[in-house]
Amino acid sequence: EGNEPGDSAKITYSELLHKVCQFANVLRGQGVKKGDRISIYLPMILELVVAMLACARIGALHSIVFAGFSADSLCERILDCGCSLLIT
């Protein structure tokens, strides 16, 4: 379910696995490897879950910063965790 009442989507485990594997391959293509730190800056949408699970699938650590944070707050969190990639 999304932030707005009535915002919802349905997805099967098979569809989710397919999307996660696709995005994990994108991350690997960007040079992300096990132990790398990734920041995810997205609202409550399906792609947030896909990105989080793709990071876990390849062994990358992820930090989720919800889209309501300001640019300064996002910058502080990126610098604090030393992330090598930002997913928006």
C-alpha positions in Angstrom: 0.0 0.0 0.0 1.2 3.5 -0.8 1.0 6.7 1.1 -2.3 7.8 -0.3 -5.5 6.0 0.7 -6.5 3.8 -2.2 -2.9 3.5 -3.6 -2.2 -0.2 -3.8 -0.7 -2.7 -6.1 -0.5 -6.5 -6.3 2.5 -8.5 -7.4 3.2 -12.2 -7.3 6.4 -13.6 -5.8 7.5 -14.7 -9.2 7.1 -11.1 -10.6 8.9 -9.7 -7.6 11.8 -12.1 -8.0 12.1 -11.2 -11.7 12.2 -7.5 -10.9 14.7 -8.0 -8.1 17.0 -10.1 -10.2 16.8 -7.5 -13.1 17.7 -4.7 -10.7 20.5 -6.7 -9.0 22.0 -7.1 -12.5 21.8 -3.3 -13.0 23.6 -2.7 -9.7 26.3 -5.3 -10.7 26.6 -3.4 -14.0 27.3 -0.2 -12.0 30.1 -2.0 -10.2 28.2 -2.6 -6.9 29.6 -5.7 -5.0 29.1 -7.4 -1.7 29.8 -5.1 1.2 29.3 -1.8 -0.7 27.0 0.7 0.9 24.0 2.0 -1.1 21.5 4.8 -0.2 18.0 4.5 -1.4 16.0 7.8 -1.7 12.5 6.8 -2.8 8.8 7.3 -1.7 6.7 4.3 -0.7 6.5 2.7 -4.1 7.2 -0.8 -5.3 10.6 0.2 -6.7 11.7 0.9 -3.1 11.1 -2.7 -2.2 12.8 -4.0 -5.4 15.9 -1.8 -4.8 16.1 -2.9 -1.1 15.8 -6.6 -2.0 18.2 -6.3 -4.9 20.8 -4.8 -2.6 20.3 -7.7 -0.1 20.5 -10.2 -3.0 24.0 -9.1 -3.9 25.1 -8.5 -0.4 25.3 -4.7 -0.5 24.3 -2.8 2.6 21.5 -0.4 2.1 20.2 2.7 3.9 16.7 3.9 3.1 16.1 7.6 3.3 12.4 8.4 2.6 11.7 11.0 0.0 10.3 13.5 2.6 13.7 14.4 3.8 15.4 17.6 2.7 18.5 17.7 0.5 20.7 18.6 3.5 19.4 15.7 5.5 20.0 13.3 2.6 23.5 14.7 2.2 24.3 14.1 5.8 23.1 10.5 5.7 25.0 9.8 2.5 28.2 11.2 4.0 27.7 9.4 7.3 27.3 6.0 5.8 29.9 6.5 3.1 27.7 5.2 0.3 29.0 4.5 -3.1 25.7 4.8 -5.0 22.4 6.6 -4.5 19.2 5.1 -5.9 16.5 7.7 -6.6 
